[in-house]
Amino acid sequence: MTLRGRLLLAQAPLALALVLVGVAAVATLARLGRAGQDILQDNYRSVLAMQRVNELLGGMDSAALFIIAGERQRGWEQQAAQRPVLEAELHVQEGNITEPGEFDSTGRLSQAWARYQQEYTAFLEQEGVEAGRERYFAALRPAYQEVKDAAANILNLNQDAMVRKSEALRRQSQRVNTVMVTAVLAAFLAGLFASTSLTHRALRPVSVLSQAVRRLGQGDLEARAVVAGTDEIAQLGRDFNTMAEHLQQYRQSSLGELLQAQAASQAAIDSLPDPVMVFGAGGALLNVNQAAEGVLRLSLETGGEALVRVEPEVRDVLERVRTHVLGGKGAYQPQGYEEAVRVTAPEGDRWLLPRGSPVYGESGEVVGATVILQDVTRLRRFDELKNDLVATVAHEFRTPLTSLRMAIHLCAEGVVGPVTEKQADLLTAAREDCQRLQGIVDDLLDLSRLQSGRLVLDLRRVPAAELVEGALGVHRTAAEERGVRLSQEVSPEAEEVEVDAERMQLVLSNLVGNGIRHTPTGGEVSVRVSREGARVRFEVKDTGEGIPPSEQARIFEKFYRVPGAPSGGAGLGLSIAQEVVQAHGGALGVTSAEGQGSTFGFTVPG
């Protein structure tokens, strides 16, 4: 018998046990499924019918209130529409009596409904609002309550029945689980014992081959596997012996080993579609792949002048990444698509994003650098299309949004007619939502202009204290409502800064507002201004819940919100703030720890 046949025979007991357990499990699950379906079929229809009856009764009662309020025509139409639907739901209940006592409760509901209809008819025949009001409170309202109580009784009866049946089903499920676990364990152990015994007999020659392989892996090239027979394992043993003989002959030549390692290394980097360059510790180019030769026209044959033939922009990027990695600063990761460099190719321009990784020696020192230029042409185009789409949509929103705000304002102020108190509340809420949407649209347009470089900064000398006071003044009311203290500390050495006052105050206001939202009652948000050489540093510190380390790298992304953060905003504030600070030649950063608050800081020209 072949090895395949022996293995299949060895697995037969285990497979049979699994089939038996599977059949029993399917039958048991089918029985449990039918039990759950019975619960839905018996009680769920009655529950739905009674819930619908309560909703329709509420509609008829509100119709009576419309009639009392003088809107007789509206009340007539509403009750006429509700009554036949309610009758249909009562008929559903009468045809679905499944629980003890439900027949009597349904009879009481029918009687209560009949009395309610009589009283409703009498109420509709009343002339005058005052007479209708008296009839409503004297007779119609008690009859309405009687019908609701009868419906609630049926609803509670069926819900209690569903709970009892569900509990019984749960206990049955527990018993089934116990039985199934016992059956599975017994079948598994029996099948496993039989399969293990048969498999051990079939694979006993494998241990001989395994020992020979282990010896060969430890460097004993004299190891051979002696396996008798004509099956697959015996053939494998003979093939192993042949391989060991050839390997022994090959390992006798150190040149073969070196050539193999070099070929494997070159094949690995040549298989990458993006240009790859390997630099030595001194900065010399040691190796390139085929993509680098084709796209950048690099060649190792030119020796130390390998980068001379590369376009100046690409050469500057390669030298910057190489210097970063060889300088011991770790791997180089780009901050965004704006770092991509353009390379002219016959098929069109390509955008390559640089990445660098250090190569470490045996003692941990940096002995080289690997630079990869990732092709992000399509991704960069998609990013540009996305930004253009967002800007276009935001711009197109402005005109209809302005018209909508004006219309809501006119209605809210009563210019086009008087409004009720409820209507005024709704219009006020709509106006606030429009203002919030207008803010989001403005943020999107500002972010689009910043990213495209179309935003011109109005740089002038501005007192730092004036910027801080303006940012804090906007949020003093909100801070008082939340019980958060606001404080400021402006160093005398940082009296003035050269910035766009409006944009910089927007940055500070955004950071202060975020601090207030994330700081609990009794906390503090402080703004500190100090000088760092020729620049001025602004810091906004809060005593809130802090930002998890895993989220700090993403908080400056567009539309990103930290999970669990308070609602409000579109996740654009920090992105805009970062773009404004970068436009001033600075960088916005954060220092935070969970439970210890956060500190956002940036520098601008002093």
C-alpha positions as CSV (number, residue, x, y, z in Angstrom):
1,M,0.0,0.0,0.0
2,T,1.3,3.5,-0.8
3,L,1.9,6.1,1.8
4,R,-1.1,8.1,0.7
5,G,-3.4,5.1,1.2
6,R,-1.9,4.4,4.7
7,L,-2.5,8.0,5.7
8,L,-6.1,8.1,4.4
9,L,-6.8,4.9,6.3
10,A,-5.3,6.3,9.5
11,Q,-7.6,9.4,9.3
12,A,-10.7,7.3,8.6
13,P,-11.7,6.8,12.4
14,L,-11.4,10.5,13.1
15,A,-13.4,11.4,10.0
16,L,-16.1,8.9,11.0
17,A,-16.3,10.4,14.5
18,L,-16.6,13.9,13.1
19,V,-19.4,12.8,10.8
20,L,-21.4,11.3,13.6
21,V,-21.0,14.3,15.8
22,G,-21.9,16.6,12.9
23,V,-25.1,14.7,12.2
24,A,-26.1,14.9,15.9
25,A,-25.2,18.6,16.0
26,V,-27.3,19.4,12.9
27,A,-30.3,17.6,14.3
28,T,-30.0,19.3,17.7
29,L,-29.6,22.8,16.2
30,A,-32.6,22.2,13.9
31,R,-34.7,21.3,17.0
32,L,-33.5,24.4,18.9
33,G,-34.3,26.6,15.8
34,R,-37.8,25.3,15.7
35,A,-38.3,26.1,19.4
36,G,-37.2,29.7,18.8
37,Q,-39.4,30.0,15.8
38,D,-42.4,28.8,17.9
39,I,-41.8,31.7,20.3
40,L,-41.9,34.2,17.5
41,Q,-44.9,32.6,15.9
42,D,-47.0,32.4,19.1
43,N,-46.2,35.7,20.9
44,Y,-44.3,38.1,18.6
45,R,-47.4,38.8,16.4
46,S,-49.4,39.7,19.5
47,V,-46.6,42.0,20.8
48,L,-46.4,43.8,17.5
49,A,-50.2,44.1,17.3
50,M,-50.5,45.6,20.8
51,Q,-47.6,48.0,20.2
52,R,-49.3,49.2,17.0
53,V,-52.7,49.5,18.9
54,N,-51.0,51.8,21.4
55,E,-49.5,54.0,18.6
56,L,-52.9,54.2,16.8
57,L,-54.7,55.0,20.1
58,G,-52.3,57.8,20.6
59,G,-53.1,59.1,17.1
60,M,-56.9,59.0,17.8
61,D,-56.4,60.8,21.1
62,S,-54.2,63.5,19.4
63,A,-57.0,63.8,16.8
64,A,-59.5,64.5,19.6
65,L,-57.1,67.1,21.0
66,F,-57.0,68.8,17.6
67,I,-60.8,69.0,17.6
68,I,-60.7,70.5,21.1
69,A,-58.1,73.0,19.9
70,G,-60.3,74.2,17.1
71,E,-58.7,72.2,14.2
72,R,-61.8,70.1,13.7
73,Q,-61.2,69.2,10.1
74,R,-57.7,68.0,10.8
75,G,-58.9,65.9,13.8
76,W,-61.7,64.4,11.7
77,E,-59.4,63.3,9.0
78,Q,-56.8,61.9,11.4
79,Q,-59.2,59.8,13.5
80,A,-60.9,58.5,10.3
81,A,-57.5,57.3,9.0
82,Q,-56.5,55.7,12.3
83,R,-59.7,53.8,13.1
84,P,-59.8,51.1,10.3
85,V,-56.0,50.4,10.9
86,L,-56.6,49.9,14.6
87,E,-59.6,47.6,13.9
88,A,-57.3,45.5,11.7
89,E,-54.7,45.1,14.4
90,L,-57.4,44.1,16.9
91,H,-58.6,41.4,14.4
92,V,-54.9,40.2,14.3
93,Q,-54.9,39.8,18.1
94,E,-58.3,38.0,18.1
95,G,-56.9,35.4,15.7
96,N,-53.6,34.9,17.6
97,I,-54.7,33.8,21.1
98,T,-52.0,31.4,22.3
99,E,-51.5,31.9,26.0
100,P,-53.7,31.0,29.1
101,G,-55.8,34.0,30.1
102,E,-55.2,35.8,26.7
103,F,-58.7,35.0,25.6
104,D,-60.3,36.9,28.5
105,S,-57.9,39.8,28.1
106,T,-58.7,40.0,24.4
107,G,-62.4,40.0,25.2
108,R,-61.9,42.9,27.7
109,L,-59.9,44.7,25.0
110,S,-62.7,44.3,22.5
111,Q,-65.3,45.5,25.0
112,A,-63.2,48.5,25.9
113,W,-62.7,49.3,22.3
114,A,-66.4,49.1,21.6
115,R,-67.1,51.6,24.5
116,Y,-64.3,53.9,23.3
117,Q,-65.8,54.0,19.8
118,Q,-69.2,54.8,21.3
119,E,-67.8,57.6,23.3
120,Y,-65.7,58.8,20.4
121,T,-68.8,59.0,18.2
122,A,-70.7,60.9,20.9
123,F,-67.7,63.2,21.2
124,L,-67.7,63.9,17.4
125,E,-71.4,64.8,17.6
126,Q,-70.8,67.5,20.1
127,E,-71.2,71.1,18.9
128,G,-68.8,73.7,20.1
129,V,-65.3,73.6,21.4
130,E,-66.4,73.9,25.1
131,A,-68.9,71.1,24.9
132,G,-66.3,68.9,23.2
133,R,-63.7,69.6,25.9
134,E,-66.1,68.7,28.6
135,R,-67.1,65.5,26.8
136,Y,-63.5,64.6,26.2
137,F,-62.4,64.8,29.8
138,A,-65.6,63.4,31.3
139,A,-66.0,60.3,29.1
140,L,-63.7,59.9,26.2
141,R,-60.4,60.2,28.1
142,P,-61.4,57.4,30.7
143,A,-62.5,55.1,27.8
144,Y,-59.2,55.8,26.0
145,Q,-57.3,54.9,29.2
146,E,-59.3,51.7,29.6
147,V,-58.4,50.5,26.1
148,K,-54.7,51.3,26.7
149,D,-54.7,49.3,29.9
150,A,-56.4,46.3,28.3
151,A,-53.8,46.5,25.4
152,A,-51.0,46.8,27.9
153,N,-52.3,43.7,29.8
154,I,-52.1,41.6,26.6
155,L,-48.7,43.0,25.8
156,N,-47.3,42.2,29.2
157,L,-48.9,38.7,29.1
158,N,-47.2,37.9,25.8
159,Q,-43.9,39.4,26.8
160,D,-43.9,37.4,30.0
161,A,-44.6,34.3,27.9
162,M,-41.7,35.1,25.6
163,V,-39.4,35.4,28.6
164,R,-40.5,32.1,30.1
165,K,-40.1,30.3,26.8
166,S,-36.7,31.9,26.2
167,E,-35.6,30.8,29.6
168,A,-36.8,27.2,28.9
169,L,-35.0,27.4,25.6
170,R,-31.8,28.6,27.3
171,R,-31.9,25.7,29.8
172,Q,-32.5,23.3,26.9
173,S,-29.5,24.8,25.1
174,Q,-27.3,24.3,28.1
175,R,-28.3,20.7,28.4
176,V,-27.6,20.2,24.7
177,N,-24.3,22.0,25.0
178,T,-23.3,19.6,27.8
179,V,-24.3,16.6,25.8
180,M,-22.6,17.9,22.6
181,V,-19.4,18.6,24.5
182,T,-19.3,15.2,26.0
183,A,-20.1,13.6,22.6
184,V,-17.4,15.6,20.8
185,L,-14.8,14.8,23.4
186,A,-15.6,11.1,23.4
187,A,-15.6,10.9,19.6
188,F,-12.5,13.0,19.3
189,L,-10.5,10.9,21.8
190,A,-11.6,7.6,20.2
191,G,-10.9,8.8,16.7
192,L,-7.6,10.4,17.8
193,F,-6.4,7.2,19.5
194,A,-7.2,5.1,16.4
195,S,-5.7,7.6,14.0
196,T,-2.6,8.1,16.0
197,S,-1.9,4.4,16.2
198,L,-2.3,3.9,12.5
199,T,-0.4,7.1,11.6
200,H,2.5,6.1,13.8
201,R,2.8,2.8,12.0
202,A,2.6,4.4,8.6
203,L,5.2,7.2,9.4
204,R,7.7,5.2,11.4
205,P,10.2,5.4,8.5
206,V,9.9,9.2,8.6
207,S,11.7,9.4,12.0
208,V,14.7,7.8,10.2
209,L,14.6,10.4,7.5
210,S,14.1,13.2,10.1
211,Q,17.2,12.2,12.0
212,A,19.2,12.3,8.8
213,V,17.8,15.8,8.0
214,R,18.7,17.0,11.5
215,R,22.2,15.8,11.2
216,L,22.6,17.5,7.8
217,G,21.2,20.7,9.2
218,Q,23.8,20.6,11.9
219,G,26.6,20.5,9.3
220,D,27.1,16.7,9.1
221,L,27.3,16.3,5.3
222,E,28.0,12.5,5.8
223,A,24.5,11.9,7.0
224,R,22.4,9.4,4.9
225,A,18.9,8.1,5.4
226,V,18.5,4.3,5.1
227,V,14.8,3.5,4.4
228,A,13.7,0.2,2.9
229,G,10.7,-0.3,0.7
230,T,9.2,1.0,-2.5
231,D,6.7,3.6,-1.2
232,E,7.0,7.4,-1.3
233,I,9.0,7.7,1.9
234,A,11.6,5.2,0.6
235,Q,11.8,7.2,-2.6
236,L,12.2,10.4,-0.6
237,G,15.0,8.8,1.4
238,R,16.9,8.0,-1.8
239,D,16.3,11.6,-3.2
240,F,17.6,12.9,0.1
241,N,20.8,10.9,-0.1
242,T,21.4,12.2,-3.6
243,M,20.8,15.7,-2.5
244,A,23.2,15.3,0.4
245,E,25.9,14.0,-1.9
246,H,25.5,16.9,-4.3
247,L,25.5,19.4,-1.4
248,Q,28.7,17.9,0.0
249,Q,30.4,18.4,-3.3
250,Y,29.0,22.0,-3.6
251,R,30.0,23.1,-0.1
252,Q,33.6,22.0,-0.8
253,S,33.9,25.0,-3.0
254,S,33.8,28.4,-1.1
255,L,33.4,30.2,-4.4
256,G,30.1,28.5,-5.1
257,E,28.8,29.6,-1.7
258,L,29.8,33.2,-2.3
259,L,28.3,33.2,-5.8
260,Q,25.1,31.8,-4.5
261,A,24.7,34.4,-1.8
262,Q,25.5,37.2,-4.2
263,A,23.0,35.9,-6.8
264,A,20.3,35.6,-4.2
265,S,20.8,39.1,-2.9
266,Q,20.8,40.6,-6.4
267,A,17.8,38.7,-7.5
268,A,15.9,39.9,-4.4
269,I,16.4,43.6,-5.0
270,D,16.0,43.2,-8.8
271,S,12.5,41.7,-8.2
272,L,11.4,45.0,-6.6
273,P,9.6,47.3,-9.1
274,D,10.7,50.5,-7.3
275,P,14.3,51.9,-7.6
276,V,16.5,50.6,-4.7
277,M,20.0,51.9,-3.9
278,V,22.4,50.5,-1.2
279,F,25.0,53.0,0.2
280,G,28.1,52.1,2.2
281,A,29.1,53.6,5.6
282,G,31.1,56.3,3.7
283,G,28.3,57.2,1.4
284,A,29.5,55.4,-1.7
285,L,26.9,53.6,-3.8
286,L,27.4,49.8,-3.4
287,N,24.5,48.3,-5.3
288,V,21.4,49.2,-7.3
289,N,18.5,47.2,-8.8
290,Q,17.3,47.1,-12.4
291,A,14.5,49.6,-11.7
292,A,17.1,52.2,-10.5
293,E,19.2,51.6,-13.6
294,G,16.3,52.1,-15.9
295,V,14.4,55.0,-14.2
296,L,17.3,57.0,-12.7
297,R,20.0,55.9,-15.2
298,L,22.3,54.8,-12.4
299,S,25.3,52.5,-13.0
300,L,27.9,51.1,-10.7
301,E,30.5,51.2,-13.5
302,T,30.9,55.0,-13.0
303,G,32.4,54.4,-9.5
304,G,32.2,57.4,-7.2
305,E,30.4,59.6,-9.9
306,A,27.3,57.3,-9.9
307,L,24.9,60.1,-8.8
308,V,26.3,62.7,-11.2
309,R,24.0,61.5,-14.0
310,V,20.9,61.7,-11.8
311,E,18.6,64.7,-12.1
312,P,19.5,67.4,-9.5
313,E,16.2,67.2,-7.6
314,V,16.5,63.4,-7.3
315,R,20.2,63.7,-6.3
316,D,19.3,66.2,-3.5
317,V,16.7,63.8,-2.2
318,L,19.0,60.8,-2.2
319,E,21.7,62.7,-0.5
320,R,19.3,64.0,2.2
321,V,18.0,60.6,2.9
322,R,21.5,59.0,2.9
323,T,22.8,61.7,5.3
324,H,19.8,61.2,7.6
325,V,20.2,57.4,7.8
326,L,24.0,57.3,8.0
327,G,24.0,60.0,10.6
328,G,22.4,57.6,13.1
329,K,19.0,59.2,13.1
330,G,17.2,55.9,12.3
331,A,15.0,55.1,9.4
332,Y,13.7,58.0,7.2
333,Q,9.9,58.1,6.8
334,P,8.3,60.8,4.5
335,Q,5.7,63.1,6.1
336,G,3.4,63.1,3.0
337,Y,3.1,63.1,-0.8
338,E,4.6,66.6,-0.9
339,E,8.0,65.0,-0.4
340,A,7.6,63.0,-3.6
341,V,10.2,64.0,-6.4
342,R,9.3,64.1,-10.1
343,V,11.3,62.0,-12.5
344,T,10.9,62.4,-16.3
345,A,10.4,59.1,-18.1
346,P,9.4,58.1,-21.7
347,E,6.0,57.0,-20.6
348,G,5.4,60.3,-18.7
349,D,6.4,61.9,-15.5
350,R,6.6,59.7,-12.4
351,W,6.5,60.8,-8.7
352,L,8.8,58.9,-6.4
353,L,8.5,59.0,-2.6
354,P,11.9,58.4,-0.7
355,R,12.2,56.0,2.2
356,G,15.5,55.0,3.9
357,S,16.5,52.2,6.3
358,P,19.8,51.6,8.1
359,V,21.9,48.5,7.6
360,Y,23.4,47.4,10.9
361,G,26.6,45.4,11.5
362,E,27.2,42.6,13.9
363,S,28.0,44.9,16.8
364,G,24.9,47.1,16.1
365,E,26.7,50.0,14.3
366,V,25.3,51.5,11.1
367,V,27.3,50.1,8.2
368,G,25.1,51.2,5.3
369,A,21.8,52.6,4.2
370,T,19.1,51.3,1.8
371,V,17.1,53.9,0.0
372,I,13.9,53.0,-1.8
373,L,12.0,55.5,-4.1
374,Q,8.4,54.3,-4.0
375,D,6.3,55.1,-7.1
376,V,3.3,57.1,-5.8
377,T,2.3,58.6,-9.1
378,R,-1.2,57.3,-9.1
379,L,-1.7,57.8,-5.4
380,R,-0.5,61.4,-5.7
381,R,-2.9,62.1,-8.5
382,F,-5.7,60.5,-6.5
383,D,-4.8,62.8,-3.5
384,E,-4.8,65.9,-5.8
385,L,-8.2,64.8,-7.2
386,K,-9.6,64.3,-3.7
387,N,-8.4,67.7,-2.6
388,D,-9.8,69.4,-5.7
389,L,-13.1,67.6,-5.2
390,V,-13.4,68.7,-1.6
391,A,-12.5,72.3,-2.5
392,T,-15.0,72.4,-5.4
393,V,-17.8,70.9,-3.3
394,A,-17.2,73.3,-0.4
395,H,-17.1,76.2,-2.8
396,E,-20.4,75.2,-4.4
397,F,-22.0,74.8,-1.0
398,R,-21.4,78.5,-0.1
399,T,-24.1,80.1,-2.2
400,P,-27.0,77.8,-1.4
401,L,-25.9,77.7,2.2
402,T,-25.9,81.5,2.4
403,S,-29.5,81.6,0.9
404,L,-30.6,78.9,3.3
405,R,-29.2,80.8,6.3
406,M,-30.9,84.0,5.2
407,A,-34.2,82.2,4.7
408,I,-34.1,80.6,8.1
409,H,-33.1,84.0,9.7
410,L,-36.1,85.7,8.0
411,C,-38.5,83.0,9.2
412,A,-37.0,83.0,12.7
413,E,-37.3,86.8,13.0
414,G,-41.0,86.7,11.9
415,V,-40.4,88.7,8.7
416,V,-42.5,86.4,6.6
417,G,-45.2,85.8,9.2
418,P,-45.6,84.9,12.8
419,V,-44.2,81.6,14.1
420,T,-45.1,79.5,17.1
421,E,-42.8,78.8,20.0
422,K,-42.1,75.3,18.7
423,Q,-41.4,76.6,15.2
424,A,-39.1,79.2,16.6
425,D,-37.1,76.5,18.5
426,L,-36.8,74.4,15.3
427,L,-35.7,77.4,13.3
428,T,-33.1,78.3,15.9
429,A,-31.7,74.8,15.8
430,A,-31.6,74.9,12.0
431,R,-29.8,78.2,12.1
432,E,-27.2,76.9,14.5
433,D,-26.7,73.8,12.3
434,C,-26.3,76.1,9.2
435,Q,-23.7,78.1,11.1
436,R,-21.8,75.0,12.0
437,L,-22.0,73.8,8.4
438,Q,-20.7,77.2,7.3
439,G,-17.8,76.8,9.6
440,I,-16.9,73.4,8.1
441,V,-17.2,74.8,4.6
442,D,-14.9,77.7,5.5
443,D,-12.4,75.2,7.1
444,L,-12.4,73.1,4.0
445,L,-11.7,76.1,1.7
446,D,-9.0,77.4,4.0
447,L,-7.4,74.0,4.1
448,S,-7.6,73.7,0.3
449,R,-6.0,77.1,-0.2
450,L,-3.2,76.3,2.3
451,Q,-2.4,73.0,0.6
452,S,-2.4,74.5,-2.9
453,G,-0.2,77.4,-1.8
454,R,-2.8,80.0,-2.9
455,L,-3.2,81.5,0.6
456,V,-1.1,84.7,1.0
457,L,-0.1,85.5,4.5
458,D,-0.3,89.1,5.7
459,L,2.8,89.2,7.8
460,R,3.3,92.1,10.3
461,R,4.6,92.8,13.7
462,V,2.0,91.9,16.3
463,P,2.2,91.9,20.1
464,A,2.2,88.2,21.4
465,A,0.0,89.2,24.3
466,E,-2.7,90.5,21.9
467,L,-2.8,87.2,20.1
468,V,-3.1,85.2,23.3
469,E,-5.8,87.5,24.8
470,G,-7.8,87.4,21.6
471,A,-7.7,83.6,21.5
472,L,-8.7,83.3,25.2
473,G,-11.4,85.9,25.0
474,V,-13.4,84.0,22.4
475,H,-13.6,81.0,24.8
476,R,-14.0,82.6,28.2
477,T,-17.8,82.0,28.3
478,A,-17.4,78.4,27.3
479,A,-14.7,77.9,29.8
480,E,-16.8,79.4,32.6
481,E,-19.7,77.1,31.7
482,R,-17.5,74.0,31.9
483,G,-15.7,75.2,35.1
484,V,-12.3,75.4,33.4
485,R,-9.7,78.0,34.3
486,L,-7.9,80.0,31.6
487,S,-4.5,81.4,32.2
488,Q,-1.6,83.0,30.2
489,E,2.1,83.7,30.7
490,V,3.9,85.9,28.1
491,S,7.6,86.2,28.5
492,P,9.0,89.8,28.4
493,E,11.6,88.6,25.8
494,A,8.7,87.6,23.4
495,E,6.7,90.8,23.2
496,E,6.2,90.8,19.4
497,V,6.1,88.2,16.6
498,E,6.0,88.5,12.8
499,V,2.9,86.6,11.7
500,D,-0.4,86.8,10.0
501,A,-2.4,88.0,13.0
502,E,-5.8,86.6,11.8
503,R,-4.5,83.2,10.9
504,M,-2.3,82.8,14.0
505,Q,-5.1,83.8,16.3
506,L,-7.2,81.1,14.5
507,V,-4.5,78.5,15.4
508,L,-4.4,79.6,19.0
509,S,-8.2,79.7,19.3
510,N,-8.5,76.2,17.9
511,L,-5.9,74.8,20.3
512,V,-7.6,76.6,23.3
513,G,-11.0,75.3,22.2
514,N,-9.8,71.8,22.0
515,G,-8.2,72.1,25.4
516,I,-11.4,73.3,27.0
517,R,-13.5,70.5,25.4
518,H,-11.1,67.8,26.7
519,T,-10.6,69.2,30.2
520,P,-12.9,68.2,33.0
521,T,-14.5,70.6,35.5
522,G,-12.0,72.1,37.8
523,G,-9.2,71.8,35.2
524,E,-7.0,74.4,33.6
525,V,-6.0,75.5,30.1
526,S,-2.9,77.7,30.0
527,V,-1.1,79.6,27.1
528,R,2.6,80.2,27.5
529,V,4.8,82.3,25.2
530,S,8.6,82.2,25.4
531,R,11.6,83.0,23.3
532,E,13.8,80.4,21.7
533,G,16.7,82.1,20.0
534,A,15.4,84.1,17.0
535,R,12.0,82.5,17.2
536,V,9.1,82.7,19.6
537,R,7.4,79.5,21.0
538,F,3.7,79.2,21.8
539,E,2.4,76.4,24.0
540,V,-1.2,75.5,24.9
541,K,-1.4,73.1,27.8
542,D,-4.5,71.5,29.3
543,T,-5.1,69.1,32.3
544,G,-7.5,66.8,30.4
545,E,-7.6,63.1,29.7
546,G,-4.5,63.2,27.4
547,I,-4.0,61.5,24.0
548,P,-3.0,57.8,23.8
549,P,0.4,57.3,22.1
550,S,-1.2,55.2,19.4
551,E,-3.3,58.2,18.3
552,Q,-0.8,61.0,18.5
553,A,0.6,60.4,15.1
554,R,-2.8,60.7,13.4
555,I,-4.5,63.7,15.2
556,F,-3.2,66.1,12.5
557,E,-4.7,64.1,9.7
558,K,-7.7,65.6,7.9
559,F,-11.1,64.4,9.1
560,Y,-9.5,62.2,11.8
561,R,-11.1,62.2,15.3
562,V,-9.8,60.3,18.3
563,P,-12.2,57.5,19.3
564,G,-14.3,58.6,22.2
565,A,-13.6,62.3,21.7
566,P,-16.5,64.8,22.4
567,S,-18.8,65.3,19.5
568,G,-18.6,68.5,17.3
569,G,-16.4,69.6,14.5
570,A,-15.3,67.8,11.4
571,G,-11.7,66.9,12.4
572,L,-10.2,69.7,10.4
573,G,-9.0,72.1,13.1
574,L,-5.6,70.6,13.8
575,S,-5.0,70.0,10.1
576,I,-5.6,73.7,9.4
577,A,-3.6,74.7,12.4
578,Q,-0.6,72.6,11.2
579,E,-0.8,74.0,7.6
580,V,-0.9,77.6,9.0
581,V,2.1,77.0,11.3
582,Q,4.0,75.3,8.4
583,A,3.2,78.3,6.2
584,H,4.9,80.5,8.8
585,G,8.0,78.2,8.7
586,G,7.3,76.4,11.9
587,A,6.1,72.9,13.0
588,L,3.1,72.0,15.2
589,G,3.8,69.2,17.7
590,V,2.2,67.6,20.7
591,T,3.4,66.1,24.0
592,S,0.8,64.0,25.9
593,A,0.2,61.1,28.2
594,E,-3.0,59.4,29.1
595,G,-4.5,61.0,32.3
596,Q,-1.8,63.8,32.4
597,G,-3.2,66.3,29.8
598,S,-1.7,67.5,26.5
599,T,0.7,70.3,25.4
600,F,0.6,71.6,21.8
601,G,3.5,73.8,20.8
602,F,4.9,75.6,17.8
603,T,7.4,78.3,16.9
604,V,7.1,81.4,14.7
605,P,9.6,84.2,13.7
606,G,10.2,86.6,16.5
